[in-house]
Amino acid sequence: MKPTSFAVVACLALPLLGAPVRAATPVDPALRTHWREQAIALEHGEGVPRDVSAAVQLYCQAALAGDAVSAYNLGWLYANGRGVPRNDGFAAHWFARAALQGDTQAQAMFQRMNTPADKPDCVREADAHEARTAAEQAERQRLADELLARRTAYRAHIDTPEQQRVMKIVDRLAPRFGLEPGLVYAIIRAESNFNAQAVSDKNAQGLMQLIPETAARFAVRKPFDPEQNIRGGMAYLRWLLSYFRGQVPLAVAAYNAGEGAVDKYGGVPPFAETRDYVQRIQRYFALLEHPFDPTLTSPSPLLQQTVSARP
């Protein structure tokens, strides 16, 4: 047969081998060598009972981790039917793989066989595992991207200089309170529409509309000072999230109607104003759960029952 260059062998073998199988994490060369040495011992019964099936598994493990000697040895086993049923397709696969890793003897064997390669079971299993792992990673990334998009959707609605000024304060303070800036944005928008001087008919004041009792509870002396008001509102919101164990609809319903009302009605109270309030919050912050600090307060008695957190 006409001699064929290594490059040609590689071109012939790659479509037959398919995408290279890679371990999830790099394999220490010493470990790879250890697998091969164990396989050799098992293949020949050196110091251990002879077990060719176990040897094949270890050879395959080492070969898929990049060990050319193990790939060659597998090719030789299948080409000669030594302890395994003879299979020229499997032999061609392993010789081709070893050749692609630089083994010139394997290259010669692959050329001599002139047989289409066929993937052995352990390679198919490794391919399937890699495909599953890739799919799982892709799904995790998709979920992470989706979560990030939902967490940051509010940014598209910051469209005035005043909102930008207020959100600079929020972005700076939110990490200290363990809060998502998007949730704080949604509450400020719903409460005052970013009017730092806003006063309600119930005397709720400032950006986050703190009633005097709440302002006093969280040491807010100047409710119309944007930073003090936001600090007080964040402290209250953080407490509510702890009380309702991170369930956003319950926490924001309580921000509007009080935690007592949420406990009394076993969920979002049946007030049109509160239900509309929760929906407005979730228009800009759609996540139903939020991280919370369980050390701030004991959980609401409501959470010991089976209730719906949705409005």
Secondary structure in CASP SS format (residue, H / E / C, confidence):
PFRMAT SS
TARGET T0000
AUTHOR 0000-0000-0000
METHOD secondary structure of the structure
MODEL  1
M C 1.00
K C 1.00
P C 1.00
T C 1.00
S C 1.00
F H 1.00
A H 1.00
V H 1.00
V H 1.00
A H 1.00
C H 1.00
L H 1.00
A H 1.00
L H 1.00
P H 1.00
L H 1.00
L H 1.00
G C 1.00
A C 1.00
P C 1.00
V C 1.00
R C 1.00
A C 1.00
A C 1.00
T C 1.00
P C 1.00
V C 1.00
D C 1.00
P H 1.00
A H 1.00
L H 1.00
R H 1.00
T H 1.00
H H 1.00
W H 1.00
R H 1.00
E H 1.00
Q H 1.00
A H 1.00
I H 1.00
A H 1.00
L H 1.00
E H 1.00
H H 1.00
G C 1.00
E C 1.00
G C 1.00
V C 1.00
P C 1.00
R C 1.00
D C 1.00
V H 1.00
S H 1.00
A H 1.00
A H 1.00
V H 1.00
Q H 1.00
L H 1.00
Y H 1.00
C H 1.00
Q H 1.00
A H 1.00
A H 1.00
L H 1.00
A C 1.00
G C 1.00
D C 1.00
A H 1.00
V H 1.00
S H 1.00
A H 1.00
Y H 1.00
N H 1.00
L H 1.00
G H 1.00
W H 1.00
L H 1.00
Y H 1.00
A H 1.00
N H 1.00
G C 1.00
R C 1.00
G C 1.00
V C 1.00
P C 1.00
R C 1.00
N C 1.00
D H 1.00
G H 1.00
F H 1.00
A H 1.00
A H 1.00
H H 1.00
W H 1.00
F H 1.00
A H 1.00
R H 1.00
A H 1.00
A H 1.00
L H 1.00
Q C 1.00
G C 1.00
D C 1.00
T H 1.00
Q H 1.00
A H 1.00
Q H 1.00
A H 1.00
M H 1.00
F H 1.00
Q H 1.00
R H 1.00
M H 1.00
N C 1.00
T C 1.00
P C 1.00
A C 1.00
D C 1.00
K C 1.00
P C 1.00
D H 1.00
C H 1.00
V H 1.00
R H 1.00
E H 1.00
A H 1.00
D H 1.00
A H 1.00
H H 1.00
E H 1.00
A H 1.00
R H 1.00
T H 1.00
A H 1.00
A H 1.00
E H 1.00
Q H 1.00
A H 1.00
E H 1.00
R H 1.00
Q H 1.00
R H 1.00
L H 1.00
A H 1.00
D H 1.00
E H 1.00
L H 1.00
L H 1.00
A H 1.00
R H 1.00
R H 1.00
T H 1.00
A H 1.00
Y H 1.00
R H 1.00
A H 1.00
H H 1.00
I C 1.00
D C 1.00
T C 1.00
P H 1.00
E H 1.00
Q H 1.00
Q H 1.00
R H 1.00
V H 1.00
M H 1.00
K H 1.00
I H 1.00
V H 1.00
D H 1.00
R H 1.00
L H 1.00
A H 1.00
P H 1.00
R H 1.00
F H 1.00
G C 1.00
L C 1.00
E C 1.00
P H 1.00
G H 1.00
L H 1.00
V H 1.00
Y H 1.00
A H 1.00
I H 1.00
I H 1.00
R H 1.00
A H 1.00
E H 1.00
S C 1.00
N C 1.00
F C 1.00
N C 1.00
A C 1.00
Q C 1.00
A C 1.00
V E 1.00
S C 1.00
D C 1.00
K C 1.00
N C 1.00
A C 1.00
Q E 1.00
G C 1.00
L C 1.00
M C 1.00
Q C 1.00
L E 1.00
I C 1.00
P H 1.00
E H 1.00
T H 1.00
A H 1.00
A H 1.00
R H 1.00
F C 1.00
A C 1.00
V C 1.00
R C 1.00
K C 1.00
P C 1.00
F C 1.00
D C 1.00
P H 1.00
E H 1.00
Q H 1.00
N H 1.00
I H 1.00
R H 1.00
G H 1.00
G H 1.00
M H 1.00
A H 1.00
Y H 1.00
L H 1.00
R H 1.00
W H 1.00
L H 1.00
L H 1.00
S H 1.00
Y H 1.00
F C 1.00
R C 1.00
G C 1.00
Q E 1.00
V H 1.00
P H 1.00
L H 1.00
A H 1.00
V H 1.00
A H 1.00
A H 1.00
Y H 1.00
N H 1.00
A H 1.00
G C 1.00
E H 1.00
G H 1.00
A H 1.00
V H 1.00
D H 1.00
K H 1.00
Y H 1.00
G C 1.00
G C 1.00
V C 1.00
P C 1.00
P C 1.00
F C 1.00
A H 1.00
E H 1.00
T H 1.00
R H 1.00
D H 1.00
Y H 1.00
V H 1.00
Q H 1.00
R H 1.00
I H 1.00
Q H 1.00
R H 1.00
Y H 1.00
F C 1.00
A C 1.00
L C 1.00
L C 1.00
E E 1.00
H C 1.00
P C 1.00
F C 1.00
D C 1.00
P C 1.00
T C 1.00
L C 1.00
T C 1.00
S C 1.00
P C 1.00
S C 1.00
P H 1.00
L H 1.00
L H 1.00
Q H 1.00
Q C 1.00
T C 1.00
V C 1.00
S C 1.00
A C 1.00
R C 1.00
P C 1.00
END
